[in-house]
């Protein structure tokens, strides 16, 4: 499984670096712009919901890709309430893909156009 196949492509008018909050998701920088080679953003769910059984999506970590307007999905952070621990998912997994689709659906409600390229 290659991370390069897990891409979010934003409309040129919807650069995630300039978005602060979209619905129940808040976008923040993980590091200062001038401290890293590639910019990383955290898309954090402010109202956690059950994604699959006991999993609650917390954050989706994305990193600026080589192609303009494309962001590589590094991983999805979830909390497993049954195991009482943090779990990392990939967007290529069924549950991870469902979380990404939920994110895209909510972004569309607020006219933020994003495509998932798998």
N, C-alpha and C positions, 0 to 999 in steps of 0.2 A: 504494500500500500504506500503510495507516494503522497506526501503532503501537497505537492504541486497540483494534484488533481482536486484539491479541496480549496476552491477559490470563490470568493464573493466579489462580483464585479458591480461596482456602483456606477450609476449614471454620472456623467461629468458634473452635473449641477448638484449632486448629493455627495460630495467628498466627505467621508466619515471624520476626517480631521477637524471639520468645521461644524459637525453635528454635536450637540451636547446631550439632548434627550429626545428619544423617539418613543412615544407611548410609554410603556413600562420598562424601557431599556435606556440606560445612561452610558454614554461613550466617554472614556477617559484615556489619557496617555499613561502608559506604564512607566515611561522614563522621559526625562527632558529631551526635547528635540535634538539638541546639540550633543547629547551624551551617547547616542547609539548610531550605528550605521544605518539600520532600517527601523523605521518607526513602528512601534507596537501599540495597539489600542486594546482596551478591555471593554467589551460590551456587556454591561452588568444588568441583570434582571432585578429591578427594585421590588417586585412583588413575586417572590418565588412560588411556582406552582408545581404540582406533580407532573413529571414528564412521562414516566413509565414506572408504575408501581410505587416504589419508594424514592425514586430519583427526583431531585429538584434542580433544574438548571440554575446556576449562579452566574457564571461568566463565560463569555466566548472570547478567546484571545486571538487577535488577528495581527498580521504583520504585512507591511507594505511589500507588494510583489514587484518584480521587474517591469511588468506591463502597467502602464498608466491606468488608473481607476480599478486595479485589481488588488485584492488583499487576500493573502494566504491564511487559511484557518489553521492555527497552530494546534489548538485543542479546545475542548468544552469542559468547563469545570462544573461538576454537579455534587450535590450533597446526598448521600444515601442514608436515609433516616433509619432503615433497618439495621445497617451495619455501623451507623453513627460515625461515618468517615467521608472524606472527600474522594471523588472518583473522577478520573480524566477520561473523556470520550473523544473519538475522532468523528468527524462529520460523515465519514464513509460507513460508520456503523448505523444500524437501523435506528436506534434511539437518538444518536447524534444527528442523523439526517432529519428526524422528526423535530428536534429542537431548532435546527436551522430553518426548516419550513415554517415553524411557528414564528420565528424571528422575521422572516421575509413577509409573512402575512401581516404581521403587526406594522412593519415598516410601510407596506403598501397602503394601509389605512391612513397614514400620515403623508402620503405622496412622496415617499422616499423609495426610489426605484433601485432594487438590488437583484441580481441574478446569482444563483448558485451554480457553479460549474464543477461538475464531478467527473 
